[in-house]
Amino acid sequence: MATSLIIFFLYLLAVVYFSGFALSNSTMKTSMKEVFMYCGTLALIGCISEVAINSFCRFVFDMSLWTYQVTPIHHGDTSRFAFFQWALYGYHLYFVKKKIQSFNFKYEDYVFAFVLSVDALLLELFVNLSSNYFLNTFVFYYIPGDLGHYTTLFVFPFYLLGGAILNGIFKRFSNDPLFFGTLSFAIAFIFVFLN
């Protein structure tokens, strides 16, 4: 499983890397400090939010929304692999945010939150379809079967709220991206690997 998981991660890394090229153009300047900050922030916020959201759903609805099938921790609410998966998503979101900024939308923060919500659902579908090929299992298995257990529309409001929250976090963290990127990665590492 370890070799398959490494190959799967390298595959996801290549896909996310090239999607960044597709989203960017020659006029976009890439700041590696900001990319690092986005990756660290998503590694932290993603893993902690998964545990918080699934705990909320169990408390309110008496059921989990998902369970991780690959390297699960925290009762299957997140996983060790999620640390890397969320960091990759941070890389992707950096380019999504830059692309949205290039259009100069009047309500850019709202557009970003909505795009993140739809994008996250599509990426979950992609990750689980790919993991079934590479790993013969879902990375995360959604309990509601509305979208074949690959993802679910029930997470859309959480992603929408998350997009709004991330807008504020990115604005504040951009004052010192190396510090906040490093801090986020460190806290996420402790949460995921030293539990």
Stockholm file with secondary structure:
# STOCKHOLM 1.0

chainA/1-195         MATSLIIFFLYLLAVVYFSGFALSNSTMKTSMKEVFMYCGTLALIGCISEVAINSFCRFVFDMSLWTYQVTPIHHGDTSRFAFFQWALYGYHLYFVKKKIQSFNFKYEDYVFAFVLSVDALLLELFVNLSSNYFLNTFVFYYIPGDLGHYTTLFVFPFYLLGGAILNGIFKRFSNDPLFFGTLSFAIAFIFVFLN
#=GR chainA/1-195 SS CHHHHHHHHHHHHHHHHHHHHHHCCTTCCCCHHHHHHHHHHHHHHHHHHHHHHHHHHHHHHSSCSEEECSSEEGGGTEEHHHHHHHHHHHHHHHHHHHHHHHTTCTTHHHHHHHHHHHHHHHHHHHHHHHHHHHTSSCSEEESSCTTTTSCCGGGHHHHHHHHHHHHHHHHHHTTSHHHHHHHHHHHHHHHHHCC
#=GC SS_cons         CHHHHHHHHHHHHHHHHHHHHHHCCTTCCCCHHHHHHHHHHHHHHHHHHHHHHHHHHHHHHSSCSEEECSSEEGGGTEEHHHHHHHHHHHHHHHHHHHHHHHTTCTTHHHHHHHHHHHHHHHHHHHHHHHHHHHTSSCSEEESSCTTTTSCCGGGHHHHHHHHHHHHHHHHHHTTSHHHHHHHHHHHHHHHHHCC
//
